Amino acid sequence: MGEAKRRKAALGDKYGQEAQIFPWLPVTKSQAQKLTQWSTRISWIGIGLLVASWVTIRFIGPAFGWWQTVD
């Protein structure tokens, strides 16, 4: 119990607050982790949309006569 009191006295107002990644950047570690999770999820959604559009253009489109050139 004595160590916690010393740490609280040393940190003062910052005791119990979450640590920031960089002192000059107002983003906490949990916020950075959430950002990483969201960006990973959005990236996979984008990859899925890219694959779906490629399949549509490459295989389904020619079957319906899309992308034919007029001579």
Order of alpha helices (4+ residues) and beta strands (2+ residues): alpha-beta-beta-alpha
